[in-house]
Amino acid sequence: MEVEIGKVTHYYNHLSVAVLELVEGLKLGDKIHIFGHATDFTQRVTSMEVEHHTVLWVKPGDNMAIKVVQPVHVHDIVYRVVEEEMEPTT
């Protein structure tokens, strides 16, 4: 399952860093899916910054930057991948 959490507002190609505007919170280690016209990939959040300071989590309304594994584009949508726990079968 995926929950829309924000969008890309800027991309620094030489740094492979995307600036995101969030409507939901995000924390280090979360799995995200970035999707757009020419973008479609999933990755774990391995580093985040707010105003050039490394952070472990961000709240809704924050503008933050993350390192991305592929190029992204302005207006790409960012989703948090909600990994459901498997229930044991009997």
MARBA-3410 file (N, C-alpha, C, O; in Angstrom, 1 decimal):
90
0.8,-1.2,0.0,0.0,0.0,0.0,0.9,1.2,0.0,2.0,1.2,0.6 ~ 0.4,2.3,-0.7,1.2,3.5,-0.7,0.3,4.7,-0.3,-0.9,4.8,-0.6 ~ 1.0,5.7,0.4,0.3,6.9,0.8,1.0,8.1,0.2,2.3,8.2,0.4 ~ 0.3,9.0,-0.4,1.0,10.2,-1.0,1.4,11.1,0.1,0.6,11.4,1.0 ~ 2.7,11.5,0.1,3.2,12.3,1.2,3.7,13.6,0.7,4.1,14.5,1.6
3.9,13.8,-0.6,4.4,15.1,-1.0,4.8,15.1,-2.5,4.4,14.2,-3.3 ~ 5.5,16.1,-2.9,6.0,16.3,-4.3,7.4,16.9,-4.3,7.8,17.5,-3.4 ~ 8.0,16.6,-5.5,9.3,17.2,-5.7,9.2,18.7,-6.1,8.4,19.0,-7.1 ~ 9.9,19.6,-5.5,9.9,21.0,-5.9,11.2,21.4,-6.6,11.2,22.5,-7.2 ~ 12.3,20.7,-6.4,13.5,21.0,-7.0,14.4,19.8,-7.1,14.3,18.9,-6.3
15.3,19.7,-8.1,16.2,18.6,-8.2,17.6,19.2,-8.5,17.8,19.9,-9.5 ~ 18.6,18.8,-7.7,20.0,19.2,-7.9,20.7,18.0,-8.6,21.1,17.0,-7.9 ~ 20.8,18.0,-9.9,21.4,16.9,-10.7,22.8,16.6,-10.3,23.1,15.4,-10.1 ~ 23.6,17.5,-10.1,25.1,17.3,-9.8,25.2,16.7,-8.4,26.3,16.1,-8.1 ~ 24.2,16.8,-7.5,24.3,16.2,-6.2,23.4,15.0,-6.0,23.5,14.3,-5.0
22.5,14.7,-7.0,21.5,13.7,-6.9,20.6,13.9,-5.6,20.4,13.0,-4.9 ~ 20.2,15.1,-5.4,19.4,15.5,-4.3,18.1,16.1,-4.8,18.1,17.0,-5.6 ~ 17.0,15.6,-4.2,15.7,16.2,-4.4,15.1,17.0,-3.3,15.3,16.5,-2.1 ~ 14.5,18.1,-3.5,13.9,18.9,-2.5,12.4,18.5,-2.5,11.8,18.6,-3.6 ~ 11.8,18.2,-1.4,10.4,17.7,-1.3,9.6,18.7,-0.5,10.1,19.2,0.5
8.4,18.9,-0.8,7.4,19.6,0.0,6.4,18.5,0.5,5.8,17.9,-0.3 ~ 6.4,18.4,1.8,5.6,17.2,2.4,4.3,17.6,3.0,4.2,18.7,3.6 ~ 3.3,16.8,2.8,2.0,16.9,3.5,1.8,15.9,4.6,0.8,15.9,5.3 ~ 2.8,14.9,4.6,2.8,13.9,5.7,4.2,13.8,6.2,5.1,14.3,5.6 ~ 4.4,13.2,7.4,5.7,13.1,8.0,6.5,12.0,7.3,6.0,11.2,6.5
7.8,12.0,7.5,8.7,11.0,6.9,9.9,10.8,7.9,10.3,11.8,8.5 ~ 10.4,9.6,7.9,11.5,9.3,8.8,12.6,8.5,8.1,12.3,7.9,7.1 ~ 13.8,8.6,8.6,15.0,7.9,8.1,14.6,6.4,8.0,14.1,5.9,9.0 ~ 14.9,5.7,6.9,14.6,4.3,6.8,13.3,4.0,6.1,13.1,2.9,5.7 ~ 12.4,5.0,6.0,11.1,4.8,5.3,11.4,4.4,3.9,12.4,4.9,3.3
10.5,3.6,3.3,10.6,3.3,1.9,9.7,4.2,1.1,8.5,4.3,1.5 ~ 10.2,4.9,0.1,9.4,5.8,-0.7,9.4,5.4,-2.2,10.2,4.7,-2.7 ~ 8.3,5.8,-2.8,8.1,5.6,-4.3,8.0,6.9,-4.9,7.1,7.7,-4.5 ~ 8.8,7.3,-5.9,8.7,8.5,-6.6,8.2,8.2,-8.0,8.8,7.4,-8.7 ~ 7.1,8.9,-8.3,6.4,8.6,-9.6,6.1,9.9,-10.3,5.6,10.9,-9.7
6.4,9.9,-11.6,6.0,11.0,-12.5,6.0,10.6,-13.9,6.0,9.4,-14.2 ~ 5.9,11.6,-14.8,5.8,11.3,-16.2,7.0,10.5,-16.7,6.8,9.6,-17.5 ~ 8.2,10.8,-16.3,9.4,10.0,-16.7,10.1,9.4,-15.5,11.3,9.0,-15.6 ~ 9.4,9.3,-14.4,10.1,8.8,-13.2,9.2,7.7,-12.5,8.0,7.8,-12.5 ~ 9.9,6.6,-12.1,9.1,5.5,-11.4,10.2,4.6,-10.7,10.7,3.7,-11.4
10.5,4.9,-9.5,11.4,4.0,-8.7,11.1,4.1,-7.2,10.4,5.0,-6.7 ~ 11.6,3.1,-6.5,11.4,3.0,-5.1,12.8,2.9,-4.4,13.7,2.4,-5.0 ~ 12.9,3.6,-3.3,14.2,3.5,-2.5,13.9,3.7,-1.0,12.8,4.2,-0.7 ~ 14.9,3.4,-0.2,14.8,3.7,1.2,15.4,5.1,1.4,16.3,5.5,0.7 ~ 14.9,5.8,2.4,15.4,7.2,2.7,16.7,6.9,3.6,16.6,6.4,4.7
17.8,7.3,3.0,19.1,7.1,3.7,19.7,8.3,4.3,20.5,8.3,5.2 ~ 19.2,9.5,3.8,19.7,10.8,4.4,18.7,11.9,4.1,18.1,11.9,3.1 ~ 18.5,12.7,5.1,17.5,13.8,5.0,18.1,15.1,5.6,18.9,15.0,6.6 ~ 17.8,16.2,5.0,18.3,17.5,5.5,17.2,18.5,5.5,16.3,18.6,4.6 ~ 17.1,19.4,6.5,16.3,20.5,6.6,17.2,21.7,6.8,17.9,21.8,7.8
17.2,22.7,5.9,18.0,23.9,6.0,19.5,23.5,6.2,20.1,24.1,7.1 ~ 20.0,22.5,5.5,21.4,22.1,5.6,21.8,21.4,6.9,23.0,21.3,7.2 ~ 20.8,21.0,7.7,21.0,20.2,8.9,20.5,18.8,8.7,19.3,18.6,8.3 ~ 21.3,17.8,9.0,20.8,16.4,9.0,19.8,16.2,10.0,19.9,16.6,11.2 ~ 18.7,15.5,9.6,17.6,15.2,10.5,17.2,13.7,10.4,17.5,13.1,9.4
16.5,13.2,11.4,16.1,11.8,11.5,14.7,11.7,11.0,14.3,10.6,10.6 ~ 13.9,12.7,11.1,12.5,12.7,10.7,12.0,14.2,10.4,12.7,15.1,10.9 ~ 11.0,14.3,9.6,10.4,15.6,9.3,8.9,15.5,9.5,8.3,14.4,9.4 ~ 8.3,16.6,9.7,6.8,16.6,10.0,6.1,17.2,8.7,6.7,17.8,7.9 ~ 4.8,17.1,8.7,4.0,17.7,7.6,4.3,19.2,7.5,4.4,19.8,8.5
4.4,19.7,6.2,4.7,21.1,6.0,6.1,21.4,5.8,6.4,22.5,5.4 ~ 7.0,20.5,6.2,8.4,20.8,6.1,8.9,20.7,4.6,8.3,19.9,3.8 ~ 9.8,21.5,4.2,10.5,21.4,3.0,11.9,20.8,3.3,12.6,21.3,4.1 ~ 12.2,19.6,2.7,13.4,18.9,3.1,14.1,18.4,1.8,13.5,18.3,0.7 ~ 15.3,17.9,2.0,16.1,17.4,0.9,16.5,16.0,1.2,16.8,15.6,2.3
16.5,15.1,0.2,16.9,13.7,0.3,17.8,13.4,-0.9,17.7,13.9,-2.0 ~ 18.7,12.5,-0.6,19.6,11.9,-1.6,18.7,10.9,-2.4,18.1,10.0,-1.8 ~ 18.7,10.9,-3.7,17.9,10.0,-4.5,18.8,9.1,-5.4,19.9,9.6,-5.8 ~ 18.4,7.9,-5.7,19.2,7.0,-6.5,19.0,7.1,-8.0,19.8,6.5,-8.7 ~ 18.0,7.9,-8.4,17.8,8.2,-9.8,17.4,9.6,-10.0,16.9,10.2,-9.0
17.5,10.2,-11.2,17.0,11.6,-11.4,15.5,11.7,-11.2,14.8,10.7,-11.5 ~ 15.1,12.8,-10.7,13.7,13.1,-10.5,13.3,14.4,-11.2,14.2,15.1,-11.7 ~ 12.1,14.7,-11.2,11.6,16.0,-11.9,10.7,16.7,-11.0,10.0,16.1,-10.2 ~ 10.7,18.1,-11.2,9.7,18.9,-10.4,8.3,18.4,-10.7,8.0,18.1,-11.9 ~ 7.5,18.3,-9.7,6.1,17.9,-9.8,5.9,16.4,-9.7,4.8,15.9,-9.6
7.0,15.6,-9.6,6.9,14.2,-9.4,6.3,14.0,-8.0,6.5,14.8,-7.1 ~ 5.4,13.0,-7.9,4.7,12.7,-6.6,5.5,11.7,-5.8,6.1,10.7,-6.3 ~ 5.6,11.9,-4.5,6.3,11.1,-3.6,5.3,10.3,-2.7,4.4,10.9,-2.1 ~ 5.4,9.0,-2.6,4.6,8.1,-1.8,5.4,7.4,-0.8,6.6,7.1,-1.1 ~ 4.9,7.2,0.4,5.5,6.4,1.4,4.9,5.0,1.2,3.7,4.8,1.1
5.8,4.0,1.1,5.4,2.6,0.9,5.1,2.0,2.3,6.0,1.9,3.1 ~ 3.9,1.7,2.6,3.5,1.1,3.9,3.6,-0.4,3.7,2.8,-1.1,3.1 ~ 4.6,-0.9,4.4,4.9,-2.4,4.4,4.1,-3.1,5.4,4.3,-2.9,6.6 ~ 3.1,-3.8,5.0,2.2,-4.6,5.9,2.9,-5.8,6.4,3.6,-6.5,5.7 ~ 2.7,-6.0,7.7,3.3,-7.2,8.3,2.5,-8.5,7.9,1.3,-8.4,7.9
3.2,-9.5,7.6,2.5,-10.8,7.3,2.0,-11.4,8.5,2.7,-11.6,9.5 ~ 0.7,-11.8,8.5,0.2,-12.6,9.6,0.5,-14.0,9.5,0.5,-14.6,8.4 ~ 0.9,-14.7,10.6,1.2,-16.1,10.5,0.0,-16.9,10.1,-1.1,-16.7,10.5 ~ 0.3,-17.9,9.2,-0.8,-18.8,8.8,-0.8,-20.0,9.7,0.2,-20.5,10.2 ~ -2.0,-20.5,10.0,-2.2,-21.7,10.8,-2.7,-22.9,10.1,-2.8,-23.9,10.6
END
